[in-house]
Amino acid sequence: MSCLQHQSVKSRRTYQADAPYCRHADWWKNPAEQSREENAPSRYYHKVIGYKLSKKRRKTNWSILYLSSGLQVLTNDEQKFRFYAAKWKAETGHLSVIARRYENQSYKTILEMGAPAIPWILSELKRNPDRWFAALQKLTGENPAKDAVNFYEAVDRWVAWGIANDLIA
């Protein structure tokens, strides 16, 4: 039995040897060789799923619980700090030489903020660890992480120092 493609073409000679090798593009979707109309669902067939609550469920008492959004009101100086901190990370995050990260203008602007920036730097260090050690050392005059073995130990020591001095919670 030849396929529909070869049956419709009368000018071309078809041989019985062609029939087993002639397949439509989606022959594998129909292994039982049924016609496409038998397999295909109606174009307008659409199943609507309905949900019904039982009578017991309808009499439930609902209560309203107000949740706080957790948003803090930031001062202008803190907004300025967060802006320059994000800008500094975006501009220098790819640099492998730490000294070049410290030469960035955003980093220098944060240093110019002075002592009020210390709690913000410590909270940023706690939330999102980065190379804030030189800024903290310059602003505080102390270095609790001078004998730290690795980066994360230095972060932990600075955060512990900030908690001990009541700068962060």
N, C-alpha and C positions, 0 to 999 in steps of 0.2 A: 504494500500500500504506500503510495507516494504521499508526500505532504501537500497541504493546501497551496503552498507557494508554487510547487511544480505542477500541480493540477491546473492552475489558472493560466500558466504560460503554455500556449499551444505551439508557439514557433520553435521552442527548444525541445530537443528530444530528451526524454528522461528514461533512464534505464532502471531496472529493478535493483541494481547494485547501489544506486544513489539513495534509495529510500531509507535504509537504516541509519545513514550518516547525515541525513538532512533533519535538522532540528531547529525549532524556533528559539528565539533568544531566551524565553522563559520556560523552556521545556521542563526544567528541573522543579518548577513550582507545581506541576501537574503530573505526578508520576503514574497515576491511573489512567492517563490519556482521556480525561473527560473534557468536554468542551468548556471553554472559558465562561460561557454564560451559566453553566450549571454550578461552577465553583464560585463565581463572583456574587457577592451579596447585592441586593438592590441598591441603587444610587441613593434612594431616599430613606433607606433604613437607618433609623436613629433610635438608640435605646436610651430612654430617660430613666435615671435612677431616682427613686423617690425615697425619702426618709420620713418615717412617721414615729412620733413619740408615743409610747404607751400611756394609758390614762394615769398610771401610777407616777410616771415621770413628770407629767404636766403640773402636778400640784407641789412642785419643789419650791422651797423658799430660797430666794436669791439674796445674797448680801453683797454690799459694795465695800470694797477695800481700797482705800486710797494709798497709793505708793508714792514715795518721794522720787523725784527724778534724779537725784544725786548730783545735780548740777551745782557748781560753786560759783559764786559771784567773784570774778577776778578783778583785781585792781588794774589800773592802767599800766603800772610798772610791771606787774606780773604778766600781763598780756604782751607787753613789749619784750620781756624775757623769753616767753614761749615762742614768740615770733622769731627772734634772733637765734634761739636754740635750734628750732626746726630748720631755719635757713642755713645755719652753720653745718648741721648734719647733712643736709641735702647737697651743699656745695663741696664738702670735704669728706664725706663718708667713704668715697672710693679711694682716697689717698692712703698709701701705705706708710709714708713718712709722717710721723706724728708731729714733727716740728713744723711742717707745712700746714697742718691743720690749725696749729696755734697762731699762725700768721694771718689767718682769715680776719676780715674786718668785722664780721658778726661776732666772733669770739672776743675781739678787742672791745666791742661795744658792751658785751656782757660784763667784762672786767671793769669797765668804766662805771657800771652801776654801783659797784662797791659792796659794802657789807649787807645791804638788804637782799642781795641776790644769793647769799649763802644758803638760806633755807630752800629756795627754789632750785638751786643746783643740786642740793642733797636729795630733795624729793624726786627730781628728774633722774638722778643717779640711782635711786632706789627703784623707780618705776621702769626706767629704760637705761641700763648701764652703758656708759660711754666714757671717753677719756676726759673727764672733768678734773682730774687730780691736780694738774698744774694750776688751774684757776682757783680751786679750793685752797691750795697751799699758799698762793699769792694773796688771796683775800683774808685768810685766817691767820697766816704766819705759823701754822702748825702742819705736821705731816704724820698722822697716826699710821699711815700705810708705808712708812719708809722701809721696813723689813718684810714686806709682804712677798710671798713666793710667786703669786700669779695675779692676773687681772681681777678675778672674782674675789680673791682674798682681800685685795686692796679696796674693792667696792664694799665688801662687808665691814671692813674696818672704818671706812669713812661714814657709812650709814650708822654703825654703832656709836661712833664719835658724835654724830649729829643727834642721836637719840639721847645720849648721855648729857649733852649740853642743852637739851630741850629746844632744839632747832627744828626737829621734825618728830612726828609721832610714829 
